[in-house]
Amino acid sequence: MTNFVLVAGAWLGAWAWEETAAGLRAAGHEVHPLTLSGLAEKRGVPAGQQTHVQDIVSEVERLDLRDVVLVGHSYAGVPVGQAAERIGDRLTRVVFVDANVPVDGESSLSGWSSEEVREAIEAHGFWPVPGAPDFAGQGLTDEQITRILDGATPHPGATATEPAVLTRSLGDLPATYVKCLLDGDEPLPAAAELLKSERWERVDMDTGHWPMFSQPAELARILDRAART
């Protein structure tokens, strides 16, 4: 039996996985959506990037999970990728959903045009929740956008600006990269490089950056297949 640990990206919490988690449970898996420190019901809890890594590792250890598939969406790919190498033989696979991947010594903002985000974090101490127009063209209905915005919380700034810490190449881990094509045909360069590894596979989705809202059932099917790879 596979144990999925699902971690959503910036501004989101465990609540974002409700429909995808239901699909995975229907397929016979145990599912553990996780809210990272400083977000959703944990809003106000101080957090840096390594706090988020430890959130994930601690959840796996607290529940004594085995046969773990770690899933990181968007920003969460950075702490999930670091946690994946730290949980050792508990890991079955790591899945990056349209995600950033960690690069040793670099922040989650590295590799893409993020100057506006950096300035906002410097000014406010957090990454502000975007407005509805930022979700346009991503395969979301108006109701889905409203749901995201109603549940979103400002993202702790230090988690986005602090550097990742890796001891080996993520290319050594069994991994699936899910690319959401409405958000661009190709992943960021760091992920593209890792996809050259024979232990990594790429799966495309014809939807936008938030597939747990726009295509939750299809995302559940892809995650189920990844667990069986």
C-alpha positions as CSV (number, residue, x, y, z in Angstrom):
1,M,0.0,0.0,0.0
2,T,1.4,3.4,-1.0
3,N,1.4,6.3,1.4
4,F,1.0,9.6,-0.4
5,V,2.2,12.8,1.3
6,L,0.8,15.7,-0.7
7,V,2.3,19.2,-0.4
8,A,0.7,22.2,-2.2
9,G,2.6,25.2,-3.4
10,A,2.7,28.8,-2.4
11,W,-0.3,30.3,-0.5
12,L,-2.0,26.9,-0.2
13,G,-2.5,24.2,2.5
14,A,-3.7,20.6,2.8
15,W,-7.2,21.7,1.9
16,A,-6.1,22.2,-1.7
17,W,-5.8,18.4,-2.2
18,E,-9.4,17.5,-1.2
19,E,-10.6,16.1,-4.6
20,T,-7.3,14.6,-5.7
21,A,-6.9,12.9,-2.3
22,A,-10.4,11.4,-2.6
23,G,-9.4,9.9,-6.0
24,L,-6.2,8.4,-4.6
25,R,-8.1,6.9,-1.6
26,A,-10.7,5.4,-4.0
27,A,-7.7,3.7,-5.8
28,G,-6.7,2.1,-2.4
29,H,-3.9,4.4,-1.2
30,E,-3.4,6.1,2.1
31,V,-3.2,9.9,1.6
32,H,-1.7,12.5,3.9
33,P,-2.2,16.0,2.7
34,L,0.2,18.3,4.6
35,T,0.0,22.0,5.4
36,L,3.4,23.7,5.8
37,S,4.3,26.0,8.6
38,G,3.0,29.6,8.2
39,L,0.2,28.7,5.8
40,A,-3.6,28.0,6.1
41,E,-4.4,26.7,9.6
42,K,-0.7,27.1,10.5
43,R,-0.7,30.8,9.5
44,G,1.5,32.9,11.8
45,V,4.0,30.0,12.6
46,P,7.5,31.3,11.8
47,A,9.0,29.4,8.9
48,G,12.1,29.3,6.7
49,Q,12.8,26.9,3.9
50,Q,14.4,24.3,6.2
51,T,11.3,24.5,8.5
52,H,9.3,23.3,5.5
53,V,11.7,20.5,4.8
54,Q,11.5,19.4,8.4
55,D,7.7,19.7,8.3
56,I,7.6,17.0,5.7
57,V,10.3,14.7,7.2
58,S,8.6,15.0,10.6
59,E,5.2,14.0,9.2
60,V,6.7,10.9,7.6
61,E,8.5,9.9,10.8
62,R,5.6,10.8,13.1
63,L,3.3,8.5,11.2
64,D,6.0,5.9,10.6
65,L,5.2,5.8,6.9
66,R,6.8,3.4,4.5
67,D,6.4,3.1,0.7
68,V,6.1,6.8,0.6
69,V,5.4,8.9,-2.5
70,L,6.2,12.5,-1.8
71,V,4.3,15.0,-4.0
72,G,5.3,18.6,-4.3
73,H,3.4,21.2,-6.3
74,S,4.9,24.4,-7.5
75,Y,7.0,26.0,-4.7
76,A,6.6,22.9,-2.6
77,G,8.9,20.9,-5.0
78,V,11.8,22.6,-3.3
79,P,11.2,21.4,0.2
80,V,9.8,18.1,-1.0
81,G,12.9,17.4,-3.1
82,Q,15.1,18.0,-0.1
83,A,12.9,15.8,2.2
84,A,12.9,13.0,-0.4
85,E,16.6,12.4,0.1
86,R,16.3,12.7,3.9
87,I,13.7,10.0,4.4
88,G,15.9,7.3,3.0
89,D,14.4,3.9,2.2
90,R,11.0,5.1,3.2
91,L,10.8,6.7,-0.2
92,T,9.2,4.9,-3.2
93,R,9.0,7.9,-5.5
94,V,8.9,11.7,-5.6
95,V,6.5,13.5,-7.9
96,F,6.9,17.2,-8.9
97,V,3.7,18.7,-10.1
98,D,4.6,21.7,-12.3
99,A,7.1,22.4,-9.7
100,N,10.4,24.1,-8.9
101,V,13.1,21.6,-7.9
102,P,15.8,22.3,-5.3
103,V,19.3,23.2,-6.4
104,D,21.9,23.1,-3.7
105,G,22.7,26.6,-2.5
106,E,20.0,28.3,-4.5
107,S,16.5,29.5,-3.5
108,S,13.2,28.5,-4.9
109,L,13.2,31.9,-6.8
110,S,16.3,30.9,-8.8
111,G,16.0,30.2,-12.5
112,W,12.9,32.3,-13.3
113,S,12.0,36.0,-13.5
114,S,11.2,36.7,-9.9
115,E,12.4,40.2,-9.2
116,E,8.9,41.4,-8.5
117,V,8.4,38.6,-6.0
118,R,11.7,39.4,-4.3
119,E,10.8,43.0,-4.0
120,A,7.4,42.1,-2.4
121,I,9.1,39.8,0.1
122,E,11.7,42.4,1.0
123,A,8.9,45.0,1.5
124,H,6.4,42.9,3.4
125,G,8.2,39.8,4.7
126,F,5.9,37.6,2.8
127,W,4.9,36.7,-0.7
128,P,1.4,38.3,-1.2
129,V,-1.5,36.2,-2.6
130,P,-1.9,37.1,-6.3
131,G,-5.2,38.6,-7.7
132,A,-7.7,36.7,-9.8
133,P,-6.2,37.9,-13.1
134,D,-3.0,36.0,-12.3
135,F,-5.0,32.7,-12.6
136,A,-6.4,33.5,-16.0
137,G,-5.6,31.1,-18.9
138,Q,-4.9,28.2,-16.5
139,G,-7.9,26.1,-17.2
140,L,-9.7,27.2,-14.1
141,T,-13.4,28.2,-13.8
142,D,-14.4,31.4,-12.0
143,E,-15.6,29.2,-9.1
144,Q,-12.3,27.4,-8.8
145,I,-10.4,30.7,-8.8
146,T,-12.6,32.0,-6.1
147,R,-12.0,28.9,-4.1
148,I,-8.3,29.2,-4.4
149,L,-8.3,32.9,-3.4
150,D,-10.7,32.3,-0.5
151,G,-8.4,29.7,1.0
152,A,-5.1,31.3,0.2
153,T,-2.8,32.9,2.8
154,P,0.3,35.0,2.3
155,H,3.4,32.9,1.9
156,P,6.3,33.2,4.4
157,G,9.0,35.1,2.6
158,A,12.1,33.3,4.0
159,T,10.9,30.0,2.6
160,A,11.2,31.4,-0.9
161,T,14.5,33.2,-0.5
162,E,16.6,30.8,1.7
163,P,18.9,28.3,-0.1
164,A,18.3,24.6,-0.5
165,V,20.6,22.0,1.0
166,L,21.2,18.8,-0.9
167,T,23.9,16.2,-0.4
168,R,23.5,14.4,-3.8
169,S,21.9,14.8,-7.1
170,L,18.1,14.4,-7.2
171,G,18.7,12.6,-10.5
172,D,19.6,9.5,-8.4
173,L,16.0,9.4,-7.0
174,P,13.0,7.7,-8.7
175,A,10.9,10.7,-9.9
176,T,8.0,11.8,-12.0
177,Y,7.7,15.4,-13.3
178,V,4.2,16.4,-14.2
179,K,4.3,19.3,-16.7
180,C,1.1,21.4,-17.0
181,L,1.2,22.6,-20.6
182,L,-1.0,25.7,-20.2
183,D,1.7,27.1,-17.9
184,G,4.4,26.5,-20.6
185,D,5.6,23.6,-22.7
186,E,8.9,23.1,-20.8
187,P,9.9,23.0,-17.1
188,L,12.4,25.3,-15.6
189,P,16.1,24.6,-16.6
190,A,17.0,22.8,-13.3
191,A,14.1,20.3,-13.8
192,A,14.8,19.9,-17.5
193,E,18.3,18.9,-16.6
194,L,17.1,16.3,-14.1
195,L,14.8,14.9,-16.6
196,K,17.8,13.6,-18.5
197,S,18.2,11.0,-15.8
198,E,17.1,7.5,-16.6
199,R,15.3,7.4,-13.2
200,W,13.1,10.4,-14.0
201,E,10.0,10.4,-16.2
202,R,7.9,13.2,-17.6
203,V,4.1,13.2,-17.8
204,D,2.2,16.0,-19.5
205,M,-1.2,17.4,-18.5
206,D,-3.3,19.6,-20.8
207,T,-4.2,22.0,-18.1
208,G,-2.8,24.9,-16.1
209,H,-0.6,25.3,-13.0
210,W,-3.2,24.2,-10.4
211,P,-4.3,20.8,-11.6
212,M,-5.6,19.7,-8.2
213,F,-8.4,22.2,-8.9
214,S,-8.7,22.1,-12.7
215,Q,-8.3,18.4,-13.3
216,P,-8.2,16.6,-9.9
217,A,-9.4,13.2,-11.1
218,E,-6.8,13.1,-13.9
219,L,-4.1,14.2,-11.5
220,A,-5.1,11.4,-9.1
221,R,-4.8,8.9,-12.0
222,I,-1.4,10.1,-12.9
223,L,-0.2,9.9,-9.2
224,D,-1.7,6.4,-9.0
225,R,0.3,5.3,-12.1
226,A,3.5,6.9,-10.7
227,A,3.2,4.9,-7.5
228,R,3.0,1.7,-9.6
229,T,5.9,2.6,-11.8
